[in-house]
C-alpha cells in the first residue's frame, strides 16, 4: 500500500462522533449508509486528518468543510465574533491515523488574531469536493495542473463523453467556462450536475500523490454516466497514486461501483457501510472479495 494512504482513523469530539474508530481503508473507498448517519462527517474527519500539518493548516481544513466558507465576510477578513464562534465550535476535536495525529484545542481565544490567519492557501494535492461542487477559485487552481501536464484535450474529451453538448472547457477572465453550441457559458450559469462533474474532472490531476474527497458521488440517475465516473476515478487514482474517499446514499451508485470494480478487477478498494445500533455508530468495512460476495 502507498505510504501516504490512510489505513485507519480514530475520531473524538468531531460533529456526530464522540468516540469512533474504523480501519481497513484502501486506495478507493466508498462510504454509504442511511441519511444523516454520518457519511459526510466521517469523510470530513479523514480530510482534516490528512490536511492538518500545523495549527494553520488545521484551521484551513476545518474552514474548508464549514458553511462559513460560503460567507463573503469570512473570506474578506470577517469579524472577531464570527472567528471566535468558529474556534469554539471546533474546540477539542481529535483524530489519529497512521499518517497523522490532530488535536485542535484552544486554551485562550483572546489571541485568535495571532494564532489564526485567513491566508488559507490550498494544499495543492488534497481536494475536497462538497455536494455543491468546488468554488470557482478552486476549479481555476486545479485546472492549472491539467494545463501544466498539457492534458486539456483529454479533459475536454472526458467532459464531452458525459455531455456531448460540452465542446470545450477553459478559464475566461478567471471564470470556469464551458463552450456549448459555439458559445461560452460560465459554469455558475449551468446545471449543478455539470459543476459537480467539472469539479471532479479538474481535481484528478491536481490530486496526484495526495487525496481526493467527493461528497455524493454519482448522484446522476443515469447508470452509464455513474459507471463512467467510477471508471475514470479508479483508473486515474491508480495511475497518479492518490487515495479516494467518496460518499453516496444511492443504491444505483453502489451497484455501479460494484460493476466497475468487478470489470477492472481492482482489488485496492473498500465499501464502507455506516450503521447505528443502540445509539452507537459502527462502520462495516467490506474489502474487494467480501464486497463482491455481498453484491452477488
KEPASE-863240 format. One line per 10 residues: for each residue x, y, z of N, C-alpha, C. Coordinates in Angstrom, 1 decimal. Layout:
<tilos>
X/Y/Z/X/Y/Z/X/Y/Z ~ ...
</tilos>
This chain:
<tilos>
0.8/-1.2/0.0/0.0/0.0/0.0/0.9/1.3/0.0 ~ 0.5/2.3/-0.7/1.2/3.5/-0.8/1.4/4.1/0.6 ~ 2.6/4.6/0.9/2.9/5.1/2.3/2.0/6.1/2.8 ~ 1.6/7.1/1.9/0.8/8.2/2.4/-0.7/7.9/2.6 ~ -1.1/6.7/2.1/-2.5/6.3/2.2/-3.0/6.1/3.7 ~ -4.1/6.6/4.0/-4.7/6.4/5.4/-5.3/5.0/5.5 ~ -4.8/4.3/6.5/-5.3/2.9/6.7/-6.4/2.8/7.8 ~ -6.4/3.7/8.7/-7.4/3.7/9.8/-7.6/5.1/10.3 ~ -8.6/5.3/11.0/-8.9/6.6/11.6/-9.6/6.5/13.0 ~ -9.1/7.2/14.0/-9.8/7.3/15.3/-10.3/8.8/15.4
-11.5/8.9/15.9/-12.1/10.3/15.9/-12.7/10.5/17.3 ~ -12.5/11.7/17.9/-13.2/12.0/19.1/-13.7/13.5/19.0 ~ -14.9/13.7/19.5/-15.4/15.1/19.6/-15.4/15.8/18.3 ~ -15.8/15.1/17.3/-16.0/15.8/16.0/-17.4/15.5/15.4 ~ -18.2/16.6/15.4/-19.5/16.5/14.9/-20.3/15.4/15.5 ~ -20.7/14.3/14.8/-21.6/13.3/15.3/-20.7/12.2/16.0 ~ -19.4/12.3/16.0/-18.5/11.3/16.6/-18.0/11.7/18.0 ~ -18.5/10.9/19.0/-17.9/11.1/20.3/-16.6/10.3/20.5 ~ -16.7/9.0/20.1/-15.5/8.2/20.1/-15.7/7.1/19.1 ~ -14.9/7.1/18.1/-15.1/6.2/16.9/-13.8/5.8/16.3
-13.8/4.5/15.8/-12.6/4.0/15.1/-13.0/3.1/14.0 ~ -12.3/3.2/12.9/-12.5/2.2/11.9/-11.2/2.0/11.1 ~ -11.0/0.9/10.4/-9.8/0.6/9.7/-10.0/-0.2/8.5 ~ -9.0/-0.4/7.7/-9.0/-1.2/6.5/-9.2/-0.5/5.2 ~ -8.9/0.9/5.3/-9.1/1.7/4.0/-8.1/1.2/3.0 ~ -8.5/1.4/1.7/-7.6/1.1/0.6/-7.5/2.3/-0.3 ~ -7.1/2.1/-1.5/-6.9/3.3/-2.4/-8.2/4.0/-2.7 ~ -9.2/3.3/-3.0/-10.5/3.9/-3.3/-11.6/3.4/-2.3 ~ -12.3/4.3/-1.6/-13.2/3.9/-0.5/-14.5/4.6/-0.7 ~ -15.6/3.8/-0.8/-16.9/4.4/-0.9/-17.7/4.2/0.4
-18.2/5.3/1.0/-18.9/5.3/2.2/-20.4/5.5/2.0 ~ -21.2/4.5/2.6/-22.6/4.6/2.4/-23.3/4.4/3.7 ~ -24.6/4.5/3.7/-25.4/4.4/4.9/-26.7/5.2/4.8 ~ -27.6/5.1/5.8/-28.8/5.8/5.7/-28.6/7.3/5.8 ~ -29.5/8.1/5.5/-29.4/9.6/5.5/-29.2/10.0/7.0 ~ -28.2/11.0/7.1/-27.9/11.6/8.4/-27.2/10.6/9.3 ~ -26.6/9.6/8.8/-25.9/8.6/9.7/-24.5/9.1/10.0 ~ -23.9/9.9/9.2/-22.6/10.4/9.4/-21.6/10.2/8.3 ~ -22.1/9.9/7.1/-21.2/9.6/6.0/-20.2/10.8/5.7 ~ -20.9/11.9/5.4/-20.1/13.1/5.1/-19.1/13.5/6.3
-19.6/13.4/7.5/-18.8/13.7/8.7/-17.6/12.8/8.8 ~ -17.7/11.5/8.5/-16.6/10.6/8.5/-15.6/11.1/7.5 ~ -16.0/11.4/6.3/-15.1/11.8/5.2/-14.4/13.1/5.6 ~ -15.2/14.0/6.2/-14.6/15.3/6.6/-13.5/15.1/7.7 ~ -13.8/14.2/8.6/-12.8/13.9/9.7/-11.5/13.4/9.1 ~ -11.6/12.5/8.1/-10.4/11.9/7.4/-9.7/13.1/6.6 ~ -10.5/13.9/6.0/-9.9/15.1/5.3/-9.1/16.0/6.2 ~ -9.7/16.3/7.4/-9.0/17.2/8.3/-7.7/16.5/8.8 ~ -7.7/15.2/9.0/-6.5/14.5/9.5/-5.5/14.5/8.4 ~ -5.9/14.3/7.1/-4.9/14.3/6.0/-4.3/15.6/5.8
-5.1/16.7/5.9/-4.7/18.0/5.6/-3.9/18.7/6.6 ~ -4.1/18.4/7.9/-3.5/19.2/9.0/-2.1/18.8/9.2 ~ -1.2/19.8/9.1/0.2/19.6/9.5/0.7/20.6/10.6 ~ -0.1/21.6/10.8/0.1/22.6/11.9/-1.2/23.3/12.2 ~ -1.2/24.2/13.1/-2.4/24.8/13.5/-3.1/25.6/12.3 ~ -2.2/26.2/11.5/-2.7/27.0/10.4/-3.5/26.1/9.3 ~ -2.8/24.9/9.0/-3.5/24.1/8.0/-4.7/23.3/8.6 ~ -4.7/23.1/9.9/-5.8/22.5/10.6/-7.0/23.5/10.5 ~ -6.7/24.7/10.8/-7.8/25.8/10.7/-8.3/25.9/9.2 ~ -7.4/25.8/8.3/-7.8/25.8/6.9/-8.7/24.7/6.5
-8.3/23.5/7.0/-9.2/22.3/6.7/-10.5/22.4/7.3 ~ -10.6/22.8/8.5/-11.9/23.0/9.2/-12.7/24.1/8.5 ~ -12.1/25.1/8.1/-12.8/26.2/7.3/-13.3/25.6/6.0 ~ -12.5/24.8/5.3/-12.9/24.3/4.0/-14.2/23.5/4.1 ~ -14.4/22.8/5.2/-15.7/21.9/5.3/-16.8/22.7/6.0 ~ -16.6/23.9/6.3/-17.5/24.7/7.1/-18.4/25.5/6.1 ~ -19.7/25.6/6.5/-20.6/26.5/5.7/-20.1/27.9/5.7 ~ -19.3/28.3/6.6/-18.7/29.7/6.6/-17.9/29.9/5.4 ~ -17.4/28.9/4.7/-16.6/29.1/3.5/-17.4/29.9/2.5 ~ -18.7/29.8/2.5/-19.6/30.5/1.5/-19.8/31.9/1.9
-19.4/32.3/3.1/-19.7/33.6/3.6/-18.6/34.6/3.2 ~ -19.0/35.6/2.4/-18.1/36.5/1.8/-17.4/37.4/2.9 ~ -18.1/37.6/4.0/-17.5/38.3/5.1/-16.3/37.6/5.7 ~ -16.4/36.3/5.8/-15.3/35.5/6.3/-14.1/35.5/5.4 ~ -14.4/35.4/4.1/-13.4/35.4/3.1/-12.7/36.8/3.1 ~ -13.4/37.9/3.4/-12.8/39.2/3.4/-12.1/39.5/4.7 ~ -12.1/38.7/5.7/-11.5/39.0/6.9/-12.4/38.9/8.1 ~ -13.6/39.2/7.9/-14.7/38.9/8.9/-14.5/39.6/10.2 ~ -15.3/39.2/11.2/-15.4/39.9/12.5/-14.8/39.0/13.6 ~ -14.4/39.6/14.7/-13.9/38.8/15.8/-14.9/37.8/16.3
-16.2/38.2/16.4/-17.2/37.2/16.9/-17.4/36.0/16.0 ~ -17.4/36.2/14.6/-17.5/35.1/13.7/-16.4/34.1/13.9 ~ -15.1/34.6/14.0/-14.0/33.7/14.1/-14.0/33.0/15.4 ~ -14.3/33.7/16.5/-14.3/33.1/17.8/-15.4/32.0/17.9 ~ -16.5/32.3/17.3/-17.6/31.2/17.3/-17.1/30.0/16.5 ~ -16.4/30.2/15.4/-15.8/29.1/14.6/-14.8/28.3/15.5 ~ -14.0/29.0/16.2/-13.0/28.4/17.0/-13.7/27.5/18.1 ~ -14.6/28.1/18.8/-15.3/27.4/19.9/-16.1/26.2/19.3 ~ -16.6/26.3/18.2/-17.4/25.1/17.6/-16.5/23.9/17.4 ~ -15.2/24.1/17.1/-14.3/23.0/16.8/-13.3/22.7/17.9
-13.4/23.4/19.0/-12.5/23.2/20.1/-12.6/21.8/20.6 ~ -11.5/21.1/20.7/-11.4/19.8/21.4/-11.4/18.6/20.4 ~ -11.5/18.9/19.1/-11.6/17.7/18.2/-10.2/17.0/18.2 ~ -10.3/15.7/18.0/-9.1/14.8/17.9/-9.3/13.8/16.9 ~ -8.2/13.5/16.1/-8.2/12.4/15.2/-6.8/11.9/15.1 ~ -6.8/10.6/14.8/-5.5/9.9/14.7/-5.6/8.9/13.6 ~ -4.5/8.8/12.8/-4.4/7.8/11.7/-3.0/7.4/11.6 ~ -2.7/6.5/10.7/-1.3/6.0/10.5/-0.4/7.1/9.9 ~ -1.0/8.2/9.4/-0.2/9.2/8.8/-0.1/10.5/9.6 ~ -1.1/10.7/10.6/-1.1/12.0/11.3/-1.9/11.9/12.6
-1.7/12.8/13.5/-2.5/13.0/14.7/-2.8/14.4/14.9 ~ -4.1/14.7/15.1/-4.6/16.1/15.2/-5.4/16.3/16.5 ~ -4.9/17.3/17.2/-5.7/17.7/18.4/-5.8/19.2/18.3 ~ -7.1/19.7/18.1/-7.4/21.1/17.9/-8.0/21.6/19.2 ~ -7.2/22.2/20.0/-7.6/22.6/21.4/-7.2/24.1/21.6 ~ -8.1/24.9/22.1/-7.8/26.3/22.3/-7.8/26.6/23.8 ~ -6.7/27.1/24.3/-6.5/27.5/25.7/-6.9/28.9/26.0 ~ -6.8/29.8/24.9/-7.0/31.2/25.1/-7.5/31.8/23.8 ~ -8.8/32.2/23.7/-9.3/32.7/22.4/-8.9/34.2/22.2 ~ -8.4/34.8/23.3/-8.1/36.2/23.2/-7.0/36.5/22.1
-6.1/35.5/21.9/-5.0/35.8/21.0/-5.3/35.2/19.6 ~ -6.6/35.1/19.2/-7.0/34.4/18.0/-6.4/35.1/16.8 ~ -6.2/36.4/16.9/-5.7/37.2/15.7/-4.2/36.7/15.3 ~ -3.4/36.4/16.4/-2.1/36.0/16.1/-2.0/34.5/15.8 ~ -3.0/33.7/16.2/-2.9/32.3/16.0/-3.6/31.8/14.7 ~ -4.6/32.6/14.3/-5.4/32.1/13.2/-5.4/33.1/12.0 ~ -4.7/32.7/11.0/-4.7/33.5/9.8/-5.7/33.1/8.8 ~ -6.3/34.0/8.1/-7.2/33.6/7.0/-6.5/33.6/5.6 ~ -5.2/33.5/5.7/-4.4/33.3/4.5/-4.4/31.8/4.2 ~ -5.5/31.3/3.7/-5.8/29.9/3.6/-5.3/29.3/2.2
-4.0/29.4/2.0/-3.5/28.9/0.7/-3.7/27.3/0.7 ~ -4.3/26.9/-0.4/-4.7/25.5/-0.6/-3.5/24.6/-0.7 ~ -3.5/23.4/0.0/-2.5/22.4/-0.2/-2.8/21.7/-1.5 ~ -1.8/21.7/-2.4/-2.0/21.5/-3.8/-2.6/20.2/-4.2 ~ -2.4/19.1/-3.4/-2.8/17.8/-3.9/-3.8/17.1/-2.9 ~ -4.5/17.9/-2.1/-5.6/17.4/-1.3/-6.9/18.2/-1.6 ~ -7.8/17.5/-2.2/-9.0/18.2/-2.8/-10.3/17.6/-2.1 ~ -11.1/18.5/-1.6/-12.4/18.2/-1.0/-13.5/18.8/-1.9 ~ -14.4/17.9/-2.5/-15.5/18.4/-3.3/-16.8/18.1/-2.6 ~ -17.4/19.2/-2.2/-18.7/19.1/-1.5/-19.8/18.7/-2.5
-21.0/18.4/-2.0/-22.1/18.0/-2.9/-22.5/19.2/-3.8 ~ -22.0/20.4/-3.5/-22.3/21.5/-4.3/-21.2/21.8/-5.4 ~ -20.2/21.0/-5.3/-19.0/21.2/-6.2/-18.0/22.1/-5.6 ~ -16.9/22.4/-6.3/-15.9/23.3/-5.9/-16.3/24.8/-6.2 ~ -15.7/25.7/-5.4/-15.8/27.1/-5.7/-15.0/27.4/-7.0 ~ -15.4/28.4/-7.7/-14.7/28.7/-9.0/-13.2/28.9/-8.8 ~ -12.8/29.5/-7.7/-11.3/29.8/-7.5/-10.6/28.4/-7.3 ~ -11.2/27.4/-6.8/-10.6/26.1/-6.6/-10.5/25.4/-8.0 ~ -11.5/25.5/-8.8/-11.5/24.9/-10.1/-10.4/25.5/-10.9 ~ -10.3/26.9/-10.9/-9.3/27.6/-11.6/-7.9/27.1/-11.2
-7.7/26.9/-9.9/-6.4/26.5/-9.4/-6.1/25.0/-9.9 ~ -7.1/24.2/-9.8/-6.9/22.8/-10.1/-6.7/22.6/-11.6 ~ -7.4/23.4/-12.4/-7.2/23.3/-13.9/-5.8/23.6/-14.3 ~ -5.1/24.4/-13.5/-3.7/24.7/-13.8/-2.8/23.4/-13.9 ~ -3.2/22.4/-13.0/-2.5/21.1/-13.1/-2.7/20.4/-14.4 ~ -3.9/20.6/-14.9/-4.2/20.0/-16.2/-3.4/20.7/-17.3 ~ -3.3/22.0/-17.2/-2.6/22.8/-18.2/-1.1/22.5/-18.2 ~ -0.5/22.4/-16.9/0.9/22.1/-16.8/1.3/20.8/-17.4 ~ 0.3/19.8/-17.4/0.6/18.5/-17.9/0.1/18.3/-19.4 ~ -0.4/19.5/-19.9/-0.9/19.5/-21.3/-2.0/18.5/-21.5
-2.9/18.4/-20.6/-4.0/17.4/-20.6/-5.3/18.1/-21.0 ~ -5.3/19.3/-21.5/-6.6/20.0/-21.8/-7.5/19.2/-22.8 ~ -6.9/18.6/-23.8/-7.7/17.9/-24.8/-8.3/16.6/-24.2 ~ -7.5/16.0/-23.3/-8.0/14.8/-22.6/-9.2/15.1/-21.7 ~ -9.0/16.3/-21.0/-10.1/16.7/-20.1/-11.3/17.1/-20.9 ~ -11.2/17.7/-22.0/-12.3/18.0/-22.9/-13.0/16.8/-23.4 ~ -12.2/15.8/-23.7/-12.8/14.5/-24.2/-13.6/13.8/-23.2 ~ -13.1/13.8/-21.9/-13.9/13.2/-20.8/-15.2/14.0/-20.6 ~ -15.1/15.3/-20.5/-16.3/16.1/-20.3/-17.3/15.9/-21.4 ~ -16.9/15.8/-22.7/-17.7/15.6/-23.8/-18.4/14.2/-23.8
-17.7/13.2/-23.3/-18.2/11.9/-23.2/-19.4/11.8/-22.2 ~ -19.4/12.7/-21.2/-20.5/12.8/-20.3/-21.6/13.6/-20.9 ~ -21.3/14.7/-21.5/-22.3/15.7/-22.0/-21.8/16.1/-23.4 ~ -22.3/15.5/-24.5/-21.9/15.8/-25.8/-22.1/17.3/-26.2 ~ -22.9/18.0/-25.4/-23.1/19.5/-25.7/-21.8/20.3/-25.3 ~ -21.0/19.8/-24.4/-19.8/20.5/-24.0/-18.7/20.3/-25.0 ~ -18.4/21.3/-25.7/-17.3/21.2/-26.8/-15.9/21.5/-26.2 ~ -15.9/22.4/-25.2/-14.5/22.8/-24.7/-14.7/23.4/-23.3 ~ -13.7/23.3/-22.5/-13.7/23.9/-21.2/-12.4/24.8/-21.1 ~ -12.6/26.0/-20.6/-11.4/26.9/-20.4/-11.7/27.9/-19.3
-10.7/28.6/-18.9/-10.8/29.6/-17.9/-10.8/31.0/-18.6 ~ -11.9/31.7/-18.5/-12.0/33.0/-19.2/-12.2/34.1/-18.1 ~ -11.3/35.0/-18.0/-11.3/36.1/-17.0/-11.5/35.5/-15.6 ~ -10.8/34.4/-15.3/-10.9/33.7/-14.0/-12.2/33.0/-13.7 ~ -13.1/32.9/-14.8/-14.3/32.2/-14.6/-14.2/30.8/-15.4 ~ -14.4/29.7/-14.7/-14.5/28.4/-15.4/-15.7/28.5/-16.3 ~ -15.4/28.1/-17.6/-16.5/28.3/-18.6/-16.5/27.1/-19.6 ~ -17.7/26.7/-20.0/-17.9/25.6/-21.0/-18.4/26.2/-22.3 ~ -17.9/25.7/-23.4/-18.3/26.0/-24.7/-19.4/25.1/-25.1 ~ -20.6/25.6/-25.4/-21.8/24.8/-25.7/-22.4/25.5/-27.0
-22.6/24.7/-28.0/-23.1/25.2/-29.3/-22.4/26.5/-29.8 ~ -21.1/26.4/-29.6/-20.3/27.5/-30.2/-20.2/28.8/-29.3 ~ -20.8/28.7/-28.1/-20.8/29.9/-27.2/-20.3/29.5/-25.8 ~ -19.5/30.3/-25.2/-19.0/30.0/-23.8/-20.0/30.5/-22.7 ~ -20.3/29.6/-21.8/-21.1/29.9/-20.6/-20.3/29.7/-19.3 ~ -20.5/30.7/-18.4/-19.8/30.5/-17.1/-20.4/29.3/-16.4 ~ -19.6/28.5/-15.7/-20.0/27.3/-15.1/-21.1/27.6/-14.1 ~ -21.1/28.7/-13.4/-22.1/29.1/-12.4/-23.5/29.2/-13.0 ~ -23.6/29.4/-14.4/-24.9/29.5/-15.0/-25.4/28.2/-15.6 ~ -24.6/27.1/-15.4/-25.0/25.8/-15.9/-25.6/25.0/-14.8
-26.1/23.8/-15.2/-26.7/22.9/-14.2/-25.7/22.5/-13.1 ~ -26.2/22.3/-11.9/-25.3/21.9/-10.8/-24.6/20.6/-11.0 ~ -25.2/19.7/-11.8/-24.6/18.4/-12.1/-23.3/18.6/-13.0 ~ -23.4/19.6/-13.9/-22.2/19.9/-14.7/-21.1/20.5/-13.8 ~ -21.5/21.3/-12.8/-20.4/21.9/-11.9/-19.8/20.8/-11.1 ~ -20.6/19.8/-10.6/-20.0/18.7/-9.8/-19.1/17.9/-10.7 ~ -19.5/17.6/-11.9/-18.7/16.8/-12.8/-17.4/17.5/-13.1 ~ -17.5/18.8/-13.5/-16.3/19.6/-13.8/-15.3/19.6/-12.5 ~ -15.9/19.7/-11.4/-15.1/19.7/-10.1/-14.3/18.4/-10.0 ~ -15.0/17.3/-10.3/-14.3/16.0/-10.2/-13.2/15.9/-11.3
-13.5/16.2/-12.5/-12.6/16.0/-13.6/-11.3/16.9/-13.4 ~ -11.6/18.2/-13.0/-10.4/19.1/-12.9/-9.6/18.8/-11.6 ~ -10.1/18.0/-10.7/-9.4/17.7/-9.5/-8.5/16.4/-9.6 ~ -8.7/15.6/-10.7/-8.0/14.4/-10.8/-6.4/14.6/-10.8 ~ -6.0/15.4/-11.8/-4.5/15.6/-11.9/-4.0/16.4/-10.7 ~ -4.9/17.3/-10.1/-4.4/18.1/-9.0/-4.3/17.3/-7.7 ~ -4.7/16.0/-7.7/-4.6/15.2/-6.5/-3.5/14.2/-6.6 ~ -2.6/14.3/-7.6/-1.5/13.3/-7.7/-0.7/13.2/-6.4 ~ -0.5/11.9/-6.0/0.3/11.6/-4.8/-0.4/12.2/-3.5 ~ -1.7/12.4/-3.6/-2.4/13.0/-2.4/-3.7/12.3/-2.2
-4.7/13.2/-2.1/-6.1/12.6/-1.7/-7.2/13.4/-2.5 ~ -8.3/12.7/-2.7/-9.4/13.3/-3.3/-10.7/12.8/-2.6 ~ -11.4/13.8/-2.1/-12.6/13.5/-1.3/-13.8/14.0/-2.1 ~ -14.8/13.2/-2.3/-16.0/13.5/-3.1/-17.3/13.2/-2.4 ~ -18.0/14.3/-2.0/-19.3/14.1/-1.3/-20.4/13.8/-2.4 ~ -21.2/12.8/-2.1/-22.4/12.5/-3.0/-21.9/12.3/-4.5 ~ -21.0/11.4/-4.6/-20.5/11.0/-6.0/-21.7/10.2/-6.7 ~ -21.8/10.4/-8.0/-22.7/9.6/-8.8/-24.2/9.8/-8.4 ~ -24.5/11.1/-8.2/-25.9/11.4/-7.8/-26.8/11.4/-9.1 ~ -26.2/11.4/-10.3/-26.9/11.4/-11.5/-27.6/10.0/-11.7
-28.9/9.9/-11.9/-29.6/8.6/-12.0/-29.2/7.8/-13.2 ~ -28.5/8.4/-14.2/-28.1/7.7/-15.4/-27.0/6.7/-15.1 ~ -27.3/5.4/-15.1/-26.3/4.4/-14.7/-25.0/4.4/-15.5 ~ -25.2/4.6/-16.9/-24.0/4.6/-17.7/-23.0/5.8/-17.3 ~ -23.6/6.9/-16.9/-22.8/8.0/-16.5/-22.0/7.7/-15.2 ~ -22.7/7.1/-14.3/-22.1/6.7/-13.0/-21.0/5.7/-13.2 ~ -21.2/4.8/-14.1/-20.1/3.8/-14.4/-18.9/4.5/-15.0 ~ -19.1/5.5/-15.8/-18.0/6.2/-16.5/-17.2/7.0/-15.4 ~ -18.0/7.6/-14.5/-17.3/8.4/-13.4/-16.4/7.4/-12.6 ~ -16.9/6.3/-12.2/-16.2/5.3/-11.4/-14.9/4.8/-12.2
-15.1/4.5/-13.5/-14.0/4.0/-14.3/-12.9/5.0/-14.3 ~ -13.2/6.3/-14.5/-12.2/7.3/-14.5/-11.5/7.5/-13.2 ~ -12.3/7.5/-12.1/-11.7/7.7/-10.8/-10.8/6.5/-10.4 ~ -11.3/5.3/-10.7/-10.5/4.2/-10.3/-9.2/4.1/-11.1 ~ -9.3/4.4/-12.4/-8.1/4.3/-13.3/-7.1/5.4/-13.0 ~ -7.6/6.6/-12.9/-6.6/7.8/-12.7/-6.0/7.8/-11.3 ~ -6.8/7.3/-10.3/-6.3/7.3/-8.9/-5.1/6.3/-8.8 ~ -5.2/5.2/-9.6/-4.2/4.2/-9.6/-3.0/4.7/-10.3 ~ -3.2/5.4/-11.5/-2.1/5.9/-12.3/-1.3/7.0/-11.5 ~ -2.1/7.9/-10.8/-1.4/9.1/-10.1/-1.3/8.9/-8.6
-1.5/7.7/-8.1/-1.2/7.4/-6.7/-1.9/8.3/-5.7 ~ -3.2/8.5/-5.9/-3.9/9.3/-4.9/-5.0/8.4/-4.3 ~ -5.4/8.7/-3.0/-6.4/8.0/-2.3/-7.7/8.7/-2.4 ~ -8.8/7.9/-2.6/-10.1/8.5/-2.8/-11.0/8.1/-1.7 ~ -11.8/9.0/-1.1/-12.9/8.8/-0.2/-14.1/9.4/-0.8 ~ -15.2/8.7/-1.0/-16.4/9.2/-1.6/-17.6/8.8/-0.8 ~ -18.7/9.5/-0.8/-19.9/9.2/-0.1/-21.1/9.0/-1.1 ~ -22.0/8.2/-0.7/-23.3/8.1/-1.5/-24.4/7.5/-0.6 ~ -25.6/7.8/-1.0/-26.7/7.1/-0.4/-27.6/6.5/-1.5 ~ -27.0/6.5/-2.7/-27.7/6.0/-3.9/-27.4/4.5/-4.1
-28.4/3.7/-4.1/-28.2/2.2/-4.4/-27.7/2.0/-5.8 ~ -28.1/2.9/-6.8/-27.6/2.8/-8.1/-26.1/3.0/-8.2 ~ -25.6/4.0/-7.4/-24.2/4.3/-7.3/-23.4/3.2/-6.8 ~ -23.9/2.5/-5.7/-23.2/1.3/-5.1/-23.2/0.2/-6.1 ~ -24.3/0.0/-6.8/-24.3/-1.1/-7.9/-23.3/-0.8/-9.0 ~ -23.2/0.5/-9.4/-22.3/0.9/-10.4/-20.8/0.7/-9.9 ~ -20.5/1.1/-8.7/-19.2/0.8/-8.1/-18.8/-0.6/-8.2 ~ -19.8/-1.5/-7.8/-19.5/-3.0/-7.9/-19.3/-3.4/-9.3 ~ -20.0/-2.9/-10.3/-19.9/-3.3/-11.7/-18.5/-2.9/-12.2 ~ -18.1/-1.7/-11.9/-16.8/-1.2/-12.5/-15.6/-1.9/-11.8
-15.7/-2.0/-10.4/-14.7/-2.7/-9.7/-14.5/-4.1/-10.2 ~ -15.6/-4.8/-10.5/-15.5/-6.2/-11.0/-14.9/-6.2/-12.4 ~ -15.3/-5.2/-13.2/-14.8/-5.2/-14.6/-13.3/-4.9/-14.6 ~ -12.8/-4.0/-13.8/-11.4/-3.6/-13.8/-10.6/-4.6/-12.9 ~ -11.3/-5.4/-12.1/-10.6/-6.3/-11.2/-9.6/-5.6/-10.3 ~ -10.1/-4.4/-9.8/-9.3/-3.5/-9.0/-9.6/-3.9/-7.5 ~ -8.6/-4.6/-6.9/-8.8/-5.1/-5.6/-8.4/-4.1/-4.5 ~ -7.9/-2.9/-4.9/-7.4/-1.9/-3.9/-8.6/-1.0/-3.6 ~ -9.7/-1.6/-3.1/-10.9/-0.8/-2.9/-11.6/-1.3/-1.6 ~ -12.5/-0.5/-1.0/-13.4/-0.9/0.0/-14.8/-0.3/-0.2
-15.7/-1.0/0.4/-17.1/-0.4/0.5/-17.3/-0.3/2.0 ~ -17.7/0.9/2.5/-17.9/1.1/4.0/-19.3/1.4/4.2 ~ -20.0/0.6/5.1/-21.4/0.9/5.4/-21.5/1.4/6.9 ~ -21.9/2.6/7.1/-22.1/3.2/8.4/-23.5/2.8/8.9 ~ -23.5/2.3/10.2/-24.8/1.8/10.8/-24.9/2.3/12.2 ~ -26.1/2.6/12.6/-26.3/3.0/14.0/-27.1/1.8/14.7 ~ -26.6/1.4/15.8/-27.3/0.3/16.6/-27.2/0.7/18.1 ~ -28.3/0.8/18.7/-28.4/1.2/20.1/-27.6/2.5/20.4 ~ -27.8/3.4/19.5/-27.2/4.8/19.5/-25.7/4.8/19.3 ~ -25.1/3.6/19.0/-23.7/3.5/18.7/-23.5/3.5/17.2
-22.5/4.3/16.7/-22.2/4.3/15.3/-21.1/3.3/15.0 ~ -21.3/2.5/14.0/-20.4/1.4/13.6/-20.1/1.5/12.1 ~ -18.9/1.2/11.7/-18.6/1.1/10.3/-18.2/-0.4/10.0 ~ -19.0/-0.9/9.0/-18.7/-2.3/8.5/-17.9/-2.1/7.2 ~ -16.7/-2.5/7.2/-15.8/-2.3/6.0/-15.7/-3.6/5.2 ~ -16.1/-3.5/3.9/-16.0/-4.6/3.0/-14.8/-4.4/2.0 ~ -13.8/-5.3/2.1/-12.7/-5.2/1.1/-13.3/-5.9/-0.2 ~ -12.4/-5.9/-1.2/-12.8/-6.3/-2.5/-13.6/-7.6/-2.6 ~ -13.0/-8.7/-2.0/-13.7/-10.0/-2.1/-15.0/-10.0/-1.4 ~ -15.1/-9.5/-0.2/-16.3/-9.5/0.6/-17.4/-8.6/0.0
-16.9/-7.5/-0.6/-17.9/-6.6/-1.3/-18.5/-7.3/-2.5 ~ -17.7/-8.0/-3.3/-18.3/-8.7/-4.5/-19.2/-9.8/-4.0 ~ -18.8/-10.5/-3.0/-19.6/-11.6/-2.5/-20.9/-11.1/-2.0 ~ -20.9/-9.9/-1.3/-22.1/-9.4/-0.7/-23.1/-8.9/-1.8 ~ -22.5/-8.5/-2.9/-23.4/-8.0/-4.0/-23.8/-9.0/-5.0 ~ -23.3/-10.2/-4.9/-23.6/-11.3/-5.8/-25.1/-11.8/-5.6
</tilos>
